[in-house]
Amino acid sequence: MIVGIGVDVVDVARLAARLEAVPGLVPRLLTGAEAAACGGRARSVAARLAAKEAVLKALGGALADADRPTPAGWRYRDIEVRGGGSVPPRLVLSGVVASAAAGLGARRWHLSLAHDAGIAQAFVVAES
């Protein structure tokens, strides 16, 4: 059964400019393994960021505190994209995001990443 669906797009040039302006941004967004897999390529970072946002959308309001419109306690690094290139990408969740997913019964994740024409896109399906 589908628990949630999420999709997100990231403008690669806009993200590249932001990464250049804020040198410490990559370690806040990506795990060490993700950063290494991206090899400094903005389009790879953008695809992973889109995947993380798509996961949050698939989880809906499960991460939101009733008194705050923003998610409570989660970090981008709680969502890790593994694989890529010749290996199909997959999601590994930890921390608050993993707890929220478990609370919704999301046990299986499907992820599709794409980038073209300066846009990175991610599509996520969470299944029970």
DOKEBA-310779 format. One record per residue (C-alpha): residue in three letters; z, y, x. Coordinates in Angstrom, 2 decimals. Each point is the difference from the previous one (the first is absolute). Layout:
residues N
PT   resn         z         y         x
PT    ALA         Z         Y         X
...
***
This chain:
residues 128
PT   resn         z         y         x
PT    MET      0.00      0.00      0.00
PT    ILE     -0.85      3.47      1.27
PT    VAL      3.11      2.12      0.57
PT    GLY     -1.77      3.12      1.23
PT    ILE     -3.22      1.49      1.30
PT    GLY     -0.34      2.92      2.39
PT    VAL     -2.87      1.84      1.63
PT    ASP     -0.03      2.91      2.42
PT    VAL     -2.46      1.93      2.15
PT    VAL      0.61      2.06      3.14
PT    ASP     -2.34      2.61      1.48
PT    VAL     -0.39     -1.17      3.61
PT    ALA     -0.79      3.42      1.50
PT    ARG      2.93      1.63     -1.76
PT    LEU      2.36     -2.72      1.23
PT    ALA     -1.43      0.23      3.55
PT    ALA      0.74      3.74      0.04
PT    ARG      3.52     -0.65     -1.24
PT    LEU      0.59     -2.71      2.62
PT    GLU     -1.14      2.41      2.71
PT    ALA      2.25      2.79     -1.31
PT    VAL      3.06     -2.27     -0.32
PT    PRO      0.11     -2.35      3.02
PT    GLY      3.06     -1.91     -1.27
PT    LEU     -1.57     -0.83     -3.36
PT    VAL     -1.45     -3.45      0.85
PT    PRO      3.40     -1.57      0.79
PT    ARG      1.32      1.26     -3.34
PT    LEU     -2.95     -1.49     -1.92
PT    LEU     -0.79     -3.23      1.85
PT    THR      1.92     -2.84      1.60
PT    GLY     -0.57     -0.56      3.72
PT    ALA     -2.30     -2.93     -0.72
PT    GLU     -2.04      2.08     -2.45
PT    ALA     -0.34      2.88      2.46
PT    ALA     -1.18     -2.41      2.69
PT    ALA     -2.52     -1.58     -2.38
PT    CYS     -1.39      3.44     -0.89
PT    GLY     -0.57      0.87      3.65
PT    GLY      0.12      3.72     -0.77
PT    ARG     -2.90     -0.20     -2.49
PT    ALA      0.67      2.44     -2.83
PT    ARG     -2.02     -2.05     -2.50
PT    SER      2.21     -3.05      0.66
PT    VAL      3.17      2.07     -0.41
PT    ALA     -1.46      1.48     -3.20
PT    ALA     -0.77     -3.43     -1.46
PT    ARG      3.55     -1.18      0.69
PT    LEU      1.47      3.17     -1.49
PT    ALA     -2.16     -0.49     -3.10
PT    ALA      1.30     -3.59     -0.25
PT    LYS      3.61      1.17      0.15
PT    GLU     -0.60      2.57     -2.74
PT    ALA     -1.81     -2.63     -2.10
PT    VAL      3.02     -2.32      0.31
PT    LEU      2.28      2.77     -1.25
PT    LYS     -2.32      0.55     -2.96
PT    ALA     -0.10     -3.74     -0.74
PT    LEU      3.80      0.01     -0.09
PT    GLY     -0.06      2.92     -2.43
PT    GLY      3.34      1.65     -0.54
PT    ALA      2.01     -2.84      1.50
PT    LEU      0.73      2.05      3.11
PT    ALA      0.94      3.19     -1.83
PT    ASP      3.60      1.00     -0.51
PT    ALA      0.67      1.07     -3.60
PT    ASP      1.17      3.44      1.19
PT    ARG     -2.77      0.61      2.53
PT    PRO     -3.78      0.04     -0.41
PT    THR     -0.49     -1.36      3.53
PT    PRO      0.65     -3.58      1.06
PT    ALA      3.55     -0.63      1.14
PT    GLY      0.64     -1.52      3.41
PT    TRP     -3.43     -1.39      0.84
PT    ARG     -1.99      0.61      3.22
PT    TYR     -3.69     -0.41      0.71
PT    ARG      0.92     -2.51      2.69
PT    ASP      1.53     -2.21     -2.74
PT    ILE     -3.63     -0.83     -0.86
PT    GLU     -1.94     -1.60      2.84
PT    VAL     -3.69     -0.84      0.02
PT    ARG     -0.72     -2.96      2.25
PT    GLY     -3.38     -1.31      0.99
PT    GLY     -3.18      1.99     -0.29
PT    GLY     -3.27     -0.23      1.85
PT    SER     -1.04     -3.66     -0.14
PT    VAL      3.37     -0.99     -1.55
PT    PRO      0.47      0.79     -3.71
PT    PRO      2.68      2.66     -0.48
PT    ARG      3.27     -1.00     -1.57
PT    LEU      3.19      1.80     -1.00
PT    VAL      3.50     -0.65      1.30
PT    LEU      2.80      1.85     -1.79
PT    SER      3.53      0.69      1.18
PT    GLY      2.98      2.18     -0.87
PT    VAL      0.14      1.87     -3.30
PT    VAL     -3.66     -0.71     -0.75
PT    ALA      0.53     -3.77      0.30
PT    SER      3.05      0.23     -2.25
PT    ALA     -1.91      1.98     -2.62
PT    ALA     -2.88     -2.49      0.11
PT    ALA      2.40     -2.94     -0.39
PT    GLY      1.68      1.77     -2.92
PT    LEU     -3.35      0.23     -1.76
PT    GLY     -0.82     -3.62      0.83
PT    ALA     -2.88      0.95      2.33
PT    ARG     -0.32     -2.96      2.33
PT    ARG     -3.68     -0.03      0.94
PT    TRP     -2.09      2.94      1.18
PT    HIS     -3.75      0.51      0.22
PT    LEU     -1.37      2.81      2.19
PT    SER     -3.49      1.34      0.53
PT    LEU     -0.72      2.79      2.51
PT    ALA     -3.20      1.98      0.49
PT    HIS     -1.14      3.14      1.76
PT    ASP     -3.31      1.82     -0.31
PT    ALA     -1.28      3.57     -0.20
PT    GLY      3.25      1.36      1.43
PT    ILE      2.21     -1.65     -2.60
PT    ALA      2.38     -2.94      0.42
PT    GLN      0.85     -1.97     -3.14
PT    ALA      2.50     -2.71     -0.84
PT    PHE      0.28     -2.14     -3.11
PT    VAL      3.17     -2.04     -0.62
PT    VAL      0.91     -2.58     -2.62
PT    ALA      3.56     -1.33     -0.31
PT    GLU      0.48     -3.39     -1.69
PT    SER      3.07     -1.86     -1.19
***
